[in-house]
Amino acid sequence: MRKPMELSGTLFLSKLIAQYAHLHSRTVGSKAEEYIRQLGIKTGEWFESFYDEKGRAWTPDQYARVIVDLKNSIGGHFEISEVHEDHVIVKASACPFGEAVHDAPHLCMMTSSVFGGMASRRMGYGKVNLRKRIAVGDRGCEVAIFFKPTEEEEGIVYKDIPITPELGDPFNWEEEMIAAMNDELRKSDEMVMELLEELERLRLEVDGIKKKDSQMNVKSLK
């Protein structure tokens, strides 16, 4: 038996995360992207700790090198395309989530919020436009990150992102955020139960229709 691709812990984890994100999106809808955005902002600050001290400003070139290196370190294939004083452009031929990202395209918000949060903290401002995305069928990814406000291009703005105090943990979530997430998860559970009940109701209706058809066929044969 030939395996189409090599099974690994990374492949399994990517698939698991993508499927969880897909289910989350199906249950909470558009709010799923906001959860990914918040997680990406926190994760970006954690990534920064591997490269430099908190709060130190970077040049556009330093910023571009860091975001490409971190993406490649976690399984992506990214490269710097352009570096300018007011923006940088990076491209990718492979996503850290691999082929699994097709199952949950909104995971691209992780890239946007990681890059945007880092730009806000290190450059003072970030506006991220995901110009091309493997997740939605493009052959590669292209991401533009602006360090100053601009109306020339669309994108998600990241500014005034707080920096975690020294020795603090960026993954210590505020109580308000946890409460909001718990409330949404409760709503998600209720929605899942409603969907299951609806499916059961439809199944009973189909069974009833089949039974009536069967009875009519029997009568027609008599």
BELDA-V724239 format. One record per residue. N is the residue number from 1. RES is the residue in one small letter. PHI is phi in whole degrees, 0 to 359 (* if undefined). D_FIRST is the distance of its C-alpha to the first C-alpha in Angstrom with 1 decimal. Layout:
n=N res=RES phi=PHI d_first=D_FIRST
n=N res=RES phi=PHI d_first=D_FIRST
This chain:
n=1 res=m phi=* d_first=0.0
n=2 res=r phi=259 d_first=3.8
n=3 res=k phi=277 d_first=6.5
n=4 res=p phi=295 d_first=9.6
n=5 res=m phi=209 d_first=11.9
n=6 res=e phi=286 d_first=12.6
n=7 res=l phi=285 d_first=13.6
n=8 res=s phi=211 d_first=17.2
n=9 res=g phi=297 d_first=20.5
n=10 res=t phi=294 d_first=22.0
n=11 res=l phi=298 d_first=19.3
n=12 res=f phi=298 d_first=19.6
n=13 res=l phi=296 d_first=23.4
n=14 res=s phi=299 d_first=23.7
n=15 res=k phi=295 d_first=21.9
n=16 res=l phi=297 d_first=24.0
n=17 res=i phi=297 d_first=27.2
n=18 res=a phi=296 d_first=26.5
n=19 res=q phi=291 d_first=26.0
n=20 res=y phi=297 d_first=29.0
n=21 res=a phi=297 d_first=31.0
n=22 res=h phi=296 d_first=30.0
n=23 res=l phi=297 d_first=31.2
n=24 res=h phi=298 d_first=34.3
n=25 res=s phi=295 d_first=35.1
n=26 res=r phi=294 d_first=34.8
n=27 res=t phi=268 d_first=37.2
n=28 res=v phi=251 d_first=39.8
n=29 res=g phi=71 d_first=39.6
n=30 res=s phi=296 d_first=41.2
n=31 res=k phi=292 d_first=42.2
n=32 res=a phi=300 d_first=38.6
n=33 res=e phi=296 d_first=39.3
n=34 res=e phi=293 d_first=42.4
n=35 res=y phi=298 d_first=40.5
n=36 res=i phi=298 d_first=38.0
n=37 res=r phi=299 d_first=41.1
n=38 res=q phi=297 d_first=42.8
n=39 res=l phi=296 d_first=39.8
n=40 res=g phi=295 d_first=39.4
n=41 res=i phi=299 d_first=43.1
n=42 res=k phi=293 d_first=42.8
n=43 res=t phi=296 d_first=39.7
n=44 res=g phi=300 d_first=41.3
n=45 res=e phi=294 d_first=44.2
n=46 res=w phi=296 d_first=42.0
n=47 res=f phi=303 d_first=40.3
n=48 res=e phi=302 d_first=43.8
n=49 res=s phi=297 d_first=44.6
n=50 res=f phi=276 d_first=42.2
n=51 res=y phi=243 d_first=44.2
n=52 res=d phi=196 d_first=47.9
n=53 res=e phi=289 d_first=50.6
n=54 res=k phi=299 d_first=51.2
n=55 res=g phi=78 d_first=53.3
n=56 res=r phi=285 d_first=53.6
n=57 res=a phi=289 d_first=53.7
n=58 res=w phi=244 d_first=51.3
n=59 res=t phi=277 d_first=51.9
n=60 res=p phi=305 d_first=49.7
n=61 res=d phi=294 d_first=48.0
n=62 res=q phi=299 d_first=47.3
n=63 res=y phi=301 d_first=45.9
n=64 res=a phi=299 d_first=43.6
n=65 res=r phi=296 d_first=42.3
n=66 res=v phi=293 d_first=41.7
n=67 res=i phi=294 d_first=39.7
n=68 res=v phi=289 d_first=37.5
n=69 res=d phi=297 d_first=36.9
n=70 res=l phi=294 d_first=36.1
n=71 res=k phi=296 d_first=33.6
n=72 res=n phi=290 d_first=31.9
n=73 res=s phi=291 d_first=32.0
n=74 res=i phi=252 d_first=30.0
n=75 res=g phi=109 d_first=27.2
n=76 res=g phi=272 d_first=28.9
n=77 res=h phi=235 d_first=29.9
n=78 res=f phi=250 d_first=33.6
n=79 res=e phi=210 d_first=36.5
n=80 res=i phi=283 d_first=40.3
n=81 res=s phi=259 d_first=41.5
n=82 res=e phi=215 d_first=45.2
n=83 res=v phi=230 d_first=47.6
n=84 res=h phi=230 d_first=51.1
n=85 res=e phi=298 d_first=53.8
n=86 res=d phi=255 d_first=53.1
n=87 res=h phi=194 d_first=49.4
n=88 res=v phi=228 d_first=46.1
n=89 res=i phi=231 d_first=43.0
n=90 res=v phi=237 d_first=39.5
n=91 res=k phi=233 d_first=36.3
n=92 res=a phi=217 d_first=32.6
n=93 res=s phi=252 d_first=29.5
n=94 res=a phi=208 d_first=27.2
n=95 res=c phi=264 d_first=27.8
n=96 res=p phi=303 d_first=27.5
n=97 res=f phi=276 d_first=25.7
n=98 res=g phi=64 d_first=23.1
n=99 res=e phi=294 d_first=21.8
n=100 res=a phi=298 d_first=22.7
n=101 res=v phi=296 d_first=26.3
n=102 res=h phi=296 d_first=26.0
n=103 res=d phi=285 d_first=25.9
n=104 res=a phi=212 d_first=29.2
n=105 res=p phi=303 d_first=31.3
n=106 res=h phi=291 d_first=34.3
n=107 res=l phi=295 d_first=32.7
n=108 res=c phi=300 d_first=34.3
n=109 res=m phi=299 d_first=37.5
n=110 res=m phi=297 d_first=36.3
n=111 res=t phi=298 d_first=36.7
n=112 res=s phi=302 d_first=40.0
n=113 res=s phi=284 d_first=41.5
n=114 res=v phi=295 d_first=40.3
n=115 res=f phi=296 d_first=41.8
n=116 res=g phi=292 d_first=44.8
n=117 res=g phi=297 d_first=45.7
n=118 res=m phi=294 d_first=45.6
n=119 res=a phi=296 d_first=47.8
n=120 res=s phi=297 d_first=50.3
n=121 res=r phi=286 d_first=50.6
n=122 res=r phi=263 d_first=50.7
n=123 res=m phi=246 d_first=52.2
n=124 res=g phi=95 d_first=54.3
n=125 res=y phi=189 d_first=52.5
n=126 res=g phi=214 d_first=49.2
n=127 res=k phi=228 d_first=48.2
n=128 res=v phi=246 d_first=44.6
n=129 res=n phi=241 d_first=43.3
n=130 res=l phi=275 d_first=39.6
n=131 res=r phi=294 d_first=40.1
n=132 res=k phi=226 d_first=36.5
n=133 res=r phi=219 d_first=33.4
n=134 res=i phi=302 d_first=29.7
n=135 res=a phi=300 d_first=29.4
n=136 res=v phi=251 d_first=31.3
n=137 res=g phi=109 d_first=29.8
n=138 res=d phi=291 d_first=31.7
n=139 res=r phi=289 d_first=30.0
n=140 res=g phi=206 d_first=31.5
n=141 res=c phi=258 d_first=33.8
n=142 res=e phi=221 d_first=37.5
n=143 res=v phi=234 d_first=39.8
n=144 res=a phi=251 d_first=43.6
n=145 res=i phi=239 d_first=45.5
n=146 res=f phi=258 d_first=49.3
n=147 res=f phi=257 d_first=51.7
n=148 res=k phi=222 d_first=54.7
n=149 res=p phi=302 d_first=55.2
n=150 res=t phi=211 d_first=54.7
n=151 res=e phi=258 d_first=54.9
n=152 res=e phi=285 d_first=53.3
n=153 res=e phi=216 d_first=49.8
n=154 res=e phi=287 d_first=48.2
n=155 res=g phi=160 d_first=46.5
n=156 res=i phi=263 d_first=46.5
n=157 res=v phi=269 d_first=49.4
n=158 res=y phi=234 d_first=49.2
n=159 res=k phi=209 d_first=52.5
n=160 res=d phi=55 d_first=54.4
n=161 res=i phi=283 d_first=51.3
n=162 res=p phi=294 d_first=52.6
n=163 res=i phi=257 d_first=51.8
n=164 res=t phi=296 d_first=51.0
n=165 res=p phi=304 d_first=53.9
n=166 res=e phi=306 d_first=53.5
n=167 res=l phi=70 d_first=51.6
n=168 res=g phi=277 d_first=50.4
n=169 res=d phi=249 d_first=46.9
n=170 res=p phi=298 d_first=45.8
n=171 res=f phi=268 d_first=43.5
n=172 res=n phi=279 d_first=46.6
n=173 res=w phi=283 d_first=46.7
n=174 res=e phi=293 d_first=50.1
n=175 res=e phi=301 d_first=51.0
n=176 res=e phi=297 d_first=51.6
n=177 res=m phi=293 d_first=48.1
n=178 res=i phi=298 d_first=46.6
n=179 res=a phi=298 d_first=48.8
n=180 res=a phi=295 d_first=47.9
n=181 res=m phi=295 d_first=44.1
n=182 res=n phi=299 d_first=44.7
n=183 res=d phi=295 d_first=46.7
n=184 res=e phi=292 d_first=44.0
n=185 res=l phi=295 d_first=41.3
n=186 res=r phi=298 d_first=43.6
n=187 res=k phi=297 d_first=44.0
n=188 res=s phi=297 d_first=40.2
n=189 res=d phi=299 d_first=39.9
n=190 res=e phi=296 d_first=42.7
n=191 res=m phi=294 d_first=41.1
n=192 res=v phi=298 d_first=37.8
n=193 res=m phi=297 d_first=39.8
n=194 res=e phi=296 d_first=41.7
n=195 res=l phi=296 d_first=38.5
n=196 res=l phi=296 d_first=37.2
n=197 res=e phi=295 d_first=40.6
n=198 res=e phi=294 d_first=40.6
n=199 res=l phi=297 d_first=37.2
n=200 res=e phi=295 d_first=38.6
n=201 res=r phi=297 d_first=41.7
n=202 res=l phi=295 d_first=39.9
n=203 res=r phi=298 d_first=37.8
n=204 res=l phi=296 d_first=41.1
n=205 res=e phi=296 d_first=42.6
n=206 res=v phi=297 d_first=39.8
n=207 res=d phi=300 d_first=40.0
n=208 res=g phi=295 d_first=43.7
n=209 res=i phi=295 d_first=43.4
n=210 res=k phi=298 d_first=41.0
n=211 res=k phi=295 d_first=43.5
n=212 res=k phi=296 d_first=46.4
n=213 res=d phi=298 d_first=44.7
n=214 res=s phi=296 d_first=43.9
n=215 res=q phi=295 d_first=47.5
n=216 res=m phi=294 d_first=48.8
n=217 res=n phi=294 d_first=46.7
n=218 res=v phi=295 d_first=48.1
n=219 res=k phi=296 d_first=51.6
n=220 res=s phi=292 d_first=51.2
n=221 res=l phi=278 d_first=50.2
n=222 res=k phi=282 d_first=53.4
